[in-house]
Amino acid sequence: MLFFFCVLALVAQSYGQLHFSENCPDITPRDTDFEVSD
């Protein structure tokens, strides 16, 4: 479920809204190359 918010973070930062980024500090705004083996 947390991964869902991380996806929203990527979408949000794409629109210039770095609001959800606080919930997912693990991901970087520039690196969308994330490999999740969950």
Distance bins in CASP14 RR format, pairs under 12 A and 6 or more apart:
PFRMAT RR
TARGET T0000
AUTHOR 0000-0000-0000
RMODE 2
METHOD distances of the structure
MODEL  1
1 7 0 0 0 0 0 1 0 0 0 0 0
1 8 0 0 0 0 0 1 0 0 0 0 0
1 23 0 0 0 0 0 1 0 0 0 0 0
1 38 0 0 0 0 0 1 0 0 0 0 0
2 8 0 0 0 0 0 1 0 0 0 0 0
2 9 0 0 0 0 0 1 0 0 0 0 0
2 20 0 0 0 0 0 1 0 0 0 0 0
2 23 0 0 0 0 1 0 0 0 0 0 0
2 24 1 0 0 1 0 0 0 0 0 0 0
2 25 0 0 0 0 0 1 0 0 0 0 0
2 26 0 0 0 0 1 0 0 0 0 0 0
2 27 0 0 0 0 0 1 0 0 0 0 0
2 36 0 0 0 0 0 1 0 0 0 0 0
2 38 0 0 0 0 1 0 0 0 0 0 0
3 9 0 0 0 0 0 1 0 0 0 0 0
3 10 0 0 0 0 0 1 0 0 0 0 0
3 23 0 0 0 0 0 1 0 0 0 0 0
3 24 0 0 0 0 1 0 0 0 0 0 0
3 26 0 0 0 0 0 1 0 0 0 0 0
3 27 0 0 0 0 1 0 0 0 0 0 0
3 34 0 0 0 0 1 0 0 0 0 0 0
3 36 1 0 0 1 0 0 0 0 0 0 0
3 37 0 0 0 0 0 1 0 0 0 0 0
3 38 1 0 0 1 0 0 0 0 0 0 0
4 10 0 0 0 0 0 1 0 0 0 0 0
4 11 0 0 0 0 0 1 0 0 0 0 0
4 20 0 0 0 0 0 1 0 0 0 0 0
4 23 0 0 0 0 0 1 0 0 0 0 0
4 24 0 0 0 0 0 1 0 0 0 0 0
4 36 0 0 0 0 0 1 0 0 0 0 0
4 38 0 0 0 0 0 1 0 0 0 0 0
5 11 0 0 0 0 0 1 0 0 0 0 0
5 12 0 0 0 0 1 0 0 0 0 0 0
5 19 0 0 0 0 0 1 0 0 0 0 0
5 20 1 0 0 1 0 0 0 0 0 0 0
5 21 0 0 0 0 0 1 0 0 0 0 0
5 22 0 0 0 0 0 1 0 0 0 0 0
5 23 1 0 1 0 0 0 0 0 0 0 0
5 24 1 0 0 1 0 0 0 0 0 0 0
5 25 0 0 0 0 0 1 0 0 0 0 0
5 26 0 0 0 0 0 1 0 0 0 0 0
5 27 0 0 0 0 0 1 0 0 0 0 0
6 12 0 0 0 0 0 1 0 0 0 0 0
6 13 0 0 0 0 0 1 0 0 0 0 0
6 20 0 0 0 0 1 0 0 0 0 0 0
6 21 0 0 0 0 1 0 0 0 0 0 0
6 22 0 0 0 0 0 1 0 0 0 0 0
6 23 1 0 0 1 0 0 0 0 0 0 0
6 24 1 0 1 0 0 0 0 0 0 0 0
6 25 0 0 0 0 0 1 0 0 0 0 0
6 26 1 0 0 1 0 0 0 0 0 0 0
6 27 1 0 1 0 0 0 0 0 0 0 0
6 28 0 0 0 0 0 1 0 0 0 0 0
6 29 0 0 0 0 0 1 0 0 0 0 0
6 32 0 0 0 0 0 1 0 0 0 0 0
6 34 0 0 0 0 1 0 0 0 0 0 0
6 36 0 0 0 0 1 0 0 0 0 0 0
6 38 0 0 0 0 0 1 0 0 0 0 0
7 13 0 0 0 0 0 1 0 0 0 0 0
7 14 0 0 0 0 0 1 0 0 0 0 0
7 20 0 0 0 0 1 0 0 0 0 0 0
7 23 0 0 0 0 0 1 0 0 0 0 0
7 24 0 0 0 0 1 0 0 0 0 0 0
7 27 0 0 0 0 1 0 0 0 0 0 0
7 32 0 0 0 0 0 1 0 0 0 0 0
7 34 0 0 0 0 1 0 0 0 0 0 0
7 36 0 0 0 0 1 0 0 0 0 0 0
8 14 0 0 0 0 0 1 0 0 0 0 0
8 15 0 0 0 0 0 1 0 0 0 0 0
8 17 0 0 0 0 1 0 0 0 0 0 0
8 18 0 0 0 0 0 1 0 0 0 0 0
8 19 0 0 0 0 1 0 0 0 0 0 0
8 20 1 0 1 0 0 0 0 0 0 0 0
8 21 0 0 0 0 0 1 0 0 0 0 0
8 23 0 0 0 0 1 0 0 0 0 0 0
8 24 0 0 0 0 1 0 0 0 0 0 0
8 27 0 0 0 0 0 1 0 0 0 0 0
9 15 0 0 0 0 0 1 0 0 0 0 0
9 16 0 0 0 0 0 1 0 0 0 0 0
9 17 0 0 0 0 1 0 0 0 0 0 0
9 18 0 0 0 0 1 0 0 0 0 0 0
9 19 0 0 0 0 1 0 0 0 0 0 0
9 20 1 1 0 0 0 0 0 0 0 0 0
9 21 1 0 1 0 0 0 0 0 0 0 0
9 22 0 0 0 0 1 0 0 0 0 0 0
9 23 1 0 0 1 0 0 0 0 0 0 0
9 24 1 0 1 0 0 0 0 0 0 0 0
9 25 0 0 0 0 1 0 0 0 0 0 0
9 26 0 0 0 0 1 0 0 0 0 0 0
9 27 1 0 0 1 0 0 0 0 0 0 0
9 28 0 0 0 0 0 1 0 0 0 0 0
9 29 0 0 0 0 1 0 0 0 0 0 0
9 32 0 0 0 0 0 1 0 0 0 0 0
9 34 0 0 0 0 0 1 0 0 0 0 0
10 16 0 0 0 0 0 1 0 0 0 0 0
10 17 0 0 0 0 0 1 0 0 0 0 0
10 18 0 0 0 0 0 1 0 0 0 0 0
10 20 0 0 0 0 1 0 0 0 0 0 0
10 21 0 0 0 0 1 0 0 0 0 0 0
10 23 0 0 0 0 0 1 0 0 0 0 0
10 24 0 0 0 0 1 0 0 0 0 0 0
10 26 0 0 0 0 0 1 0 0 0 0 0
10 27 1 0 0 1 0 0 0 0 0 0 0
10 28 0 0 0 0 0 1 0 0 0 0 0
10 29 0 0 0 0 1 0 0 0 0 0 0
10 30 0 0 0 0 0 1 0 0 0 0 0
10 31 0 0 0 0 1 0 0 0 0 0 0
10 32 1 0 0 1 0 0 0 0 0 0 0
10 33 0 0 0 0 0 1 0 0 0 0 0
10 34 0 0 0 0 1 0 0 0 0 0 0
11 17 0 0 0 0 1 0 0 0 0 0 0
11 18 0 0 0 0 0 1 0 0 0 0 0
11 19 0 0 0 0 0 1 0 0 0 0 0
11 20 0 0 0 0 1 0 0 0 0 0 0
11 21 0 0 0 0 0 1 0 0 0 0 0
11 24 0 0 0 0 0 1 0 0 0 0 0
11 27 0 0 0 0 0 1 0 0 0 0 0
11 29 0 0 0 0 0 1 0 0 0 0 0
11 32 0 0 0 0 0 1 0 0 0 0 0
12 18 1 0 0 1 0 0 0 0 0 0 0
12 19 1 0 1 0 0 0 0 0 0 0 0
12 20 1 0 1 0 0 0 0 0 0 0 0
12 21 1 0 0 1 0 0 0 0 0 0 0
12 22 0 0 0 0 0 1 0 0 0 0 0
12 23 0 0 0 0 1 0 0 0 0 0 0
12 24 0 0 0 0 1 0 0 0 0 0 0
12 27 0 0 0 0 0 1 0 0 0 0 0
12 29 0 0 0 0 1 0 0 0 0 0 0
13 19 0 0 0 0 1 0 0 0 0 0 0
13 20 1 0 0 1 0 0 0 0 0 0 0
13 21 1 0 0 1 0 0 0 0 0 0 0
13 22 0 0 0 0 0 1 0 0 0 0 0
13 23 0 0 0 0 0 1 0 0 0 0 0
13 24 0 0 0 0 1 0 0 0 0 0 0
13 27 0 0 0 0 1 0 0 0 0 0 0
13 28 0 0 0 0 1 0 0 0 0 0 0
13 29 1 0 1 0 0 0 0 0 0 0 0
13 30 0 0 0 0 1 0 0 0 0 0 0
13 31 0 0 0 0 0 1 0 0 0 0 0
13 32 0 0 0 0 1 0 0 0 0 0 0
14 20 0 0 0 0 0 1 0 0 0 0 0
14 21 0 0 0 0 0 1 0 0 0 0 0
14 29 0 0 0 0 1 0 0 0 0 0 0
14 30 0 0 0 0 0 1 0 0 0 0 0
14 32 0 0 0 0 1 0 0 0 0 0 0
16 29 0 0 0 0 1 0 0 0 0 0 0
17 29 0 0 0 0 0 1 0 0 0 0 0
18 24 0 0 0 0 0 1 0 0 0 0 0
18 25 0 0 0 0 0 1 0 0 0 0 0
18 27 0 0 0 0 0 1 0 0 0 0 0
18 28 0 0 0 0 0 1 0 0 0 0 0
18 29 1 0 0 1 0 0 0 0 0 0 0
20 27 0 0 0 0 1 0 0 0 0 0 0
20 29 0 0 0 0 0 1 0 0 0 0 0
21 27 1 0 0 1 0 0 0 0 0 0 0
21 28 0 0 0 0 1 0 0 0 0 0 0
21 29 1 0 0 1 0 0 0 0 0 0 0
21 30 0 0 0 0 0 1 0 0 0 0 0
22 29 0 0 0 0 0 1 0 0 0 0 0
24 34 0 0 0 0 0 1 0 0 0 0 0
24 36 0 0 0 0 0 1 0 0 0 0 0
26 34 0 0 0 0 1 0 0 0 0 0 0
26 36 0 0 0 0 0 1 0 0 0 0 0
27 33 0 0 0 0 0 1 0 0 0 0 0
27 34 1 0 0 1 0 0 0 0 0 0 0
27 35 0 0 0 0 0 1 0 0 0 0 0
27 36 0 0 0 0 0 1 0 0 0 0 0
28 34 0 0 0 0 1 0 0 0 0 0 0
END
